[in-house]
Amino acid sequence: MLHDIKKLPVWAQKLIGDLEHKIGALNGLKEAHALLIDHDREWFTVPNNAENPFRLWRFHHDMPTAVCSLSDKDVLLVGRATKDKKYF
């Protein structure tokens, strides 16, 4: 049953909005975990807790290429092959 949260006090609306955001983030993490585990992958995250963004680079044919940048509070999810399987 849906209720109109706009009738609630502003503090309650904000609290509900924050909780909905956390639930969405947890559901996304749950889906990513299921996908990676199904493909025999371990995973970890690389958070950026600094105020300044930073870039992640890779070398391809001895040429540095920016892969992505992480801004404040961004998190990069990395899936890796399990130790018993080789993907290279």
Legacy VTK file of the C-alpha trace (Angstrom):
# vtk DataFile Version 3.0
C-alpha trace
ASCII
DATASET POLYDATA
POINTS 88 float
0.000 0.000 0.000
1.498 3.319 -1.086
1.193 6.450 0.993
1.784 10.072 0.043
4.983 10.908 1.907
4.571 14.598 0.978
2.054 14.819 3.823
4.789 13.906 6.336
7.128 16.416 7.988
10.183 17.395 5.926
12.568 15.543 8.275
10.568 12.326 7.768
10.525 12.787 3.982
14.303 13.222 4.018
14.766 10.137 6.200
12.582 8.036 3.883
14.456 9.354 0.839
17.819 8.483 2.412
16.605 4.977 3.281
15.260 4.427 -0.243
18.660 5.471 -1.630
20.474 3.018 0.665
18.085 0.216 -0.287
18.715 0.926 -3.987
22.476 0.868 -3.439
22.278 -2.412 -1.527
20.121 -3.981 -4.238
22.650 -2.921 -6.872
25.484 -4.427 -4.851
23.490 -7.622 -4.380
22.948 -7.896 -8.160
26.632 -7.243 -8.890
27.663 -9.849 -6.312
25.323 -12.452 -7.826
26.595 -11.736 -11.352
30.256 -11.942 -10.379
29.887 -15.069 -8.250
27.988 -16.799 -11.089
31.017 -16.190 -13.335
33.577 -17.466 -10.800
34.837 -14.015 -9.940
35.972 -12.506 -6.681
35.332 -8.809 -6.236
36.513 -5.809 -4.286
35.881 -2.077 -4.291
38.156 0.927 -4.704
36.628 3.888 -2.849
37.643 7.525 -3.143
37.260 9.182 0.224
39.399 12.175 -0.742
37.948 15.504 -1.803
39.921 15.562 -5.047
39.061 13.259 -7.935
41.726 10.929 -9.277
42.105 8.965 -12.485
42.867 5.330 -12.998
45.257 4.592 -15.856
46.384 1.585 -17.854
49.203 1.102 -20.289
48.306 -0.193 -23.727
51.165 -0.611 -26.215
53.324 1.582 -23.936
50.777 4.389 -24.126
49.012 5.532 -20.940
45.242 5.685 -21.276
42.838 7.044 -18.648
40.277 4.368 -17.814
38.044 6.346 -15.475
38.055 8.993 -12.801
36.733 8.670 -9.278
35.240 11.745 -7.683
34.547 12.277 -4.004
32.571 9.342 -2.546
32.659 7.335 -5.811
33.305 3.611 -5.581
34.705 1.383 -8.312
33.679 -2.292 -8.243
36.351 -4.643 -9.609
35.712 -8.282 -10.486
38.721 -10.583 -10.682
39.178 -14.138 -11.849
39.386 -16.611 -9.026
42.833 -18.012 -8.349
42.023 -21.439 -9.775
41.007 -20.082 -13.194
43.058 -18.110 -15.688
41.478 -15.555 -17.959
44.610 -14.240 -19.654
LINES 1 89
88 0 1 2 3 4 5 6 7 8 9 10 11 12 13 14 15 16 17 18 19 20 21 22 23 24 25 26 27 28 29 30 31 32 33 34 35 36 37 38 39 40 41 42 43 44 45 46 47 48 49 50 51 52 53 54 55 56 57 58 59 60 61 62 63 64 65 66 67 68 69 70 71 72 73 74 75 76 77 78 79 80 81 82 83 84 85 86 87
